Amino acid sequence: MLRLISDNTSIKFIKLKLISFSFSAILSIAAIFAVIFIGLNFGIDFKGGILLEVRTSSNIGIADIRNKITDLNIGEVSIQEFGVDSDYLIRVERQEGTDNAQQIAVEAIKSSLDKAFTKDIEYRRLEYVGPTVSKDLVYDGVMAIVFAIIAMLAYIWFRFELPFALGAIVALLHDIVLTLGLFAILGLEFNLATVAAILLIIGYSMNDTVVIYDRIRENLRKFKKMNLNELLDKSINETLSRTINTTFTTILALGALYLFGGQIIADFAFAMLWGIIVGTYSSIFIASTILVYVNVRRTKEIES
C-alpha cells in the first residue's frame, strides 16, 4: 500500500503549540476583520435577484453576453458556464421597486440579447429570488451551521468527555472563521452551495478529530503515568499516516472537481479544498493540542 508518510513518525507537535495557536489566532482575527470590513459577496440566493439560464450558439461567449447586459445599467451581473460550453447562467442583482421592476429588467435583457444575436439565444429557465425568500435562506443557512456545531458538541461530549468536546468545537469554529475570511478576501460568491460546503467541512474536520481523540483516549488508558505532552504527541503521530493519506486522496478528488467540474461548482469545490486543508491542520494543532490546557482525566473512568 502506498503511503505518503511513515507510520513511525515522532514529530513533537505539542512543542509547536504556542506557534500554532498564535498563527491560528492571527489568521482568525484577520478573517473576522475581513468579514466585517470587506464583507461576504452574497449570491442571489441570499440577497435576491434574477437568474436566467440561456443556451447559445458556439460563436457566442461570456464576454459577448456580458457586454450587452452591462450596457443596460441594471446593476451587478454575474455570468457562469453551466453544463456544456454553450450554456450560461446569468445572475442579475435585484432591481429596486416591485416585482414589475424585475420583469422589466428581464425583458430588457432578452431584448438586448435577441437584438444582438438574433436566433442564437435560447432561454431555458427564469427564476426570481425575492427579499423575503433571500432573508429566509440566510436565516436557514446560519441555523444549519449553528445546529451542526451544537450536534457535534453533544456527540463529542457524549462519546468522550467535556474537555474533548471543547477542543473539537474550538477547532470547528477556527475552520468556519477561516473559510468565511477567505471568501471575503477573495470576493468569492457566498451562496447556498457554500453553506453546504461549510457543513461538509464541519463533518470532515470532526471525523479527523474523532480518529485522533480515539487514539488519545486509548493511550490514556494504556499509559497512565506517561507525561501528557508525550502521550498527545504519540497519539497524533500514530494517526498521522491515516490523516495525511485520507486528506491527500480527498484533495485529489476535489482538485479534479475544481478543475473540470465547470464554473458553476468551482467556488463550492474551492471551499471544500480549503476546508479540508484547514480541517486537517486544526484537528492536529488545535483540537488535540488544546487538551494540554484542559482537565483530561487520566484514570479508569475514561470509558467508551
N, C-alpha and C positions, 0 to 999 in steps of 0.2 A: 504494500500500500504506500502510495506517495504521500510523504509528509513534508510540510513546509518548514517545520520546526521540530527539533528533537523532543522526545518525551522526558529527557533528563536535564532540563534547564535548571539553573539555580540563580535566577535573577533576583536581586534584592529590591523588590517593588516597594516595600514599606519604607526603606531609606529615602525613596523619592517622594514620599507623601507630601512634604511641605512644598516641593517644587510643583507637583501635580495639582495640589489644592490651590496654590497661588495662580498657576496657569489657568485653571478652570474658572477661578474667581474673576480674573481679568477678562477672560472671554465672555463670561456670563454677564458681567457688568456692561461690557461693550455691546453685547447683544440686546440687553434691556434698553440701553440708550438708543440703539438703532431703531428698535420697535417704537419707542416713544417719540423720537425726534424725526426719524425718516418715515416711519410708518410702514405698514404692510400694503402691498399692491393688491388690494382685494379684487377678485374677478367679478364677473357679472352675477355669479351665484350669490355673492354677499352684498353687492351694492346696487343690484338691479340693472336692467338694460335690455338690449335686443340681441338675440342670437339668430343668425341666418346662415344656413348651410347651402352652399352652391356647388354645382359641378360645371366645369369649364372645358373648353377645347384645349388641346395640348399647347397652343401657342399663347396662352394667357397665363401669367404668373402672378405671384403675390404682389409684386411691385406695381403691376398694371392696375390691379384691383384697388390697392391702397391709394394710388394717386387719384383715381376717380372719386373714391369715397371721401378722402381728405379734403378735396375741393369743395365739398358740401358744407364744411364747417359745422359738423354736428357733434363735435366733442371727440373724446378718446376712442380710437378704433384699434382693434386687435384682430389680426388675420393669421390663421394657422392652417397648415395642411391637415387634412383629415381623411384617413383611409388611404385611397390611391392618390397619386400625384396631382390629379386634376380636381380633387375635391377639397373645398376650403370651408372653414368655419369663420364667419365674420361676426365679431362682437363689437357692439357699439354701446357706449355708456347711456344710461337712462336720460331721456330728454326732460327738461323742465316742463311742467304742465300736466295735463290729464293724459289718459290713455290715448286720446286722439292725437296728441303730440308724438307718441311713439309710432302710431300708424302713418302719420305724415312723414316721419323720418324714414320708415321702411319704404314707402312709396318713392321717396326721393332717391334712396339708394338704388332701388330697382330701375327707376327711370334713367339714372345716370349710367348704370351698367348696361342696360339694354341699348341705350343710345350709342355707347362706345363700342360694344361688342356684338350688337345685333342678336343673332340667334345662337351665339356661342356660350350663353349662360343659361343654366337650368337651376331653378330654385327648388330645393328638395325639402327644406324644413325651416320653419319660422317659430321662434319662441320669445315670449316676453317674460321677464322676471321683474315683478313689481316690488316696491319698497317694503310692503308688509311681508311678502314671501322671503325677501332677502334678509330682513331682520330676524324672522323665524329661523332661517338657515344658520345665521350667525349664532343665535342662542343655542340651537340644537348642536352645532359643531363644538361650541365651548363646553356644553354639558356632557357631550360624548367623551371628551378628553378628561373632564373632571371625574366622571363616573369610572372611567377606565383606571385612573390613578387611585381612586378610593378602593376599587375592586382589587387592584394589585396590592395595596397596603394591607387589606384584610387577608388576602391569600398568603402573603409572606408572613404576616403576624401569626396566622393560624398554623402554617406549616413549620415555621421556625420559632421565632420569638420577636418581641418588640424591637430590640436593637437592630436586628437584621432588617426588619421592615423599614425602620428609619433610614438605614443606609441605602436600601433599594429605592425609596421614594426620592431621596436627595439626588440619586443618580438619574432617575426618570425626569425630574424637574430640570436637571442640568441638560439632558438631551433635548427636551422640548424647547427650552430657552435658546439654546444654541441654534436649533433648526429655525425657529422664528427669526432670530437675529440674522441668520444667513439670508433668508428670504427678503428681509427688509433691506439689507445692504446691497444685494444683487438686483433688487427690484423684480424678483420673480413673481408671477401671478399666484396669489393665495386663494385657493378655491376649495370646493368640497373634496376634490382628489387629494389636495394637500392635507386636509384633515384626516382622510383615510390613511395617507402615508404616515402621519404622526401616530395614529393608533397602531399601525403595524410596527413602527419603530418602538413604541412602548412594549409591545408584545415580544419583539425580538430581543430588546435590551433586557427585559425581565427574564427571558429564557436563559440568556447568557449568565445573568446574575444568579439564578437558581442553581445552575450547574456548579458554579464556584462555591456558593453557600452550602450546597450538599457536601462538597468535599471538606469545607471548613468544619462543618458540624461533625462529620465522620472523624476528622483528625482531632477535634476537641475531645471526643470520647477515647480515642486511642492514645493520645499523648497529653495526659492531664498535667504533667509537670513541665512541658515544653514552653519556652518563652512565647508569648502571644505573637510577637512580631515574626519570630521564626516560623511559627505554625501557619500564620497567614501567608507568608512567602512560599512555604512548602505547598500549601493548598492551591495557590494561584499557579505555581509552576506545574503542578501535577495536572491541571486542567488546561494549561496554556496551549498545548498542541491541538486539542479538540477545538478550543476557541478560535485559534488562528485559521485552522483548516476550514471550519464552518464559515467563518467570515469571508475568507478568500473565495470559496465556491459561490457564496451568495452574491458577492461583488461581481463575479464573472457573469452571473445570470442578469443582474440588474444593469451591468455595463452594456450587455447586448440589447436589453430593453431600451436603454437610454440612446444608444447609437442607431438602432434600427427600428425602434418602435414608432417613430414618427413624432412630429412636434406636439401633437395633442396630449401625449403622455410623457413628454420629456421632463417637465417640471416635477411630475409625480416620481419618475424614476430617479431624478437627481436628488429629490428629498430623501428617498429611500437609501440611495448610496451614501449620502452624507450621514443619515441617521444610523446606518449600520456601523459605519466607522466610529462615530461618536459614541454609539451604544456599547461597542466593544471596549473602547477606551474607558468609559465610565464604569463598566462592570468590574474592570480590573483596578483602576486607580481611584475610583470614588466609592462605589458600593462596598468593596472589600476592605480597602484601607481605612475607611471611616470607622470600622469596627474597633480600631485601636483606641478610639476615644469614647466608646460606649461600654456599658456594663454587660459584657458577654459572659454567660455562666460557663464555668469550667468543671461542672460536676455531672453526676449521673442523671441529673434532672433533665438534661437535653435529650429528648426522645422524639421519635417521629410523631 
